[in-house]
């Protein structure tokens, strides 16, 4: 059987993980990759919530944007967009209820609640439904536009942080599918590759849902970036064999002290990297930093259906009644992190003004604290 799925050719195709199109967001249904590239129009709030829960749209920045657009969909669906000027309480109650439904779709990535609250705030100060709807759409669109700029700034800062590291190891999917732009950790990979600074990326498969195998391998293949896929448990051997100059991964929530939640298996990589003297970097937008969460113990880690562990893409791997534990994320202690490559600079805790000034003009972002 030829080892060539229809979509693993090296012809770049445009990847818009999420885009607003005539009254609804349209996403790439990531559950179907790499076999099929299909889009899903999310024209109800239930659809937006389901898409986020089932990882049809996934990655911290992308679910934030989906949540933002979900507020607009919800205003239309509930009639909130048509509420008159005398009914601001009704509008407020619709906005509260929509925000609650969308925020609770997934708990760990802070981008989701930050984005939903931002859109809620923009809509709630308007006088009536039509202006609230317009403000919500403008704010959600701004989230998407800002995320693209943010990815570009992370890539630029990442090239500085990772200068000289030609062989990278990464985890999960942090690229064009996970963001509105080129990605966070993977955005750095694309930028280094374009600049001739990259020899190879090792991509961990990211069991149980295989975001590395299904999505990162697909993305990098589309873009012609040199990569090899490894099973998660080969990461230690790869480091011991001298195949890794630096590890760079994304983040779902960075606590005020730098403890970082990311795809389960990230912590293992950080411990291995420390043992081998390899720098371990976190890459992410300032919107993934949660200064209200003091440390990693306060981060809510999503636990998913144990069936995801017993199966792989619908195939049973284990006895149907095997007890299983399925945390979607783990928390890497700040002490294992070389630094945080963000859109507002290369940071180390304690984080300060760079992050608090979250709405600043991202085009002025530059590398911050020296390492
Ligand atoms: O469960 P997922 O696929 O949404 O997990 C995604 C990750 O852990 C990513 O590393 C993180 O969201 C950063 S994406 C730029």
Boltz pocket constraint, residues with backbone or C-beta under 6 A from the ligand:
constraints:
  - pocket:
      binder: B
      contacts: [[A, 55], [A, 57], [A, 58], [A, 59], [A, 60], [A, 61], [A, 109], [A, 171], [A, 172], [A, 173], [A, 174], [A, 175], [A, 178], [A, 179], [A, 183], [A, 184], [A, 185], [A, 211], [A, 249], [A, 250], [A, 251], [A, 252], [A, 262], [A, 263], [A, 264], [A, 283], [A, 328]]
      max_distance: 6.0
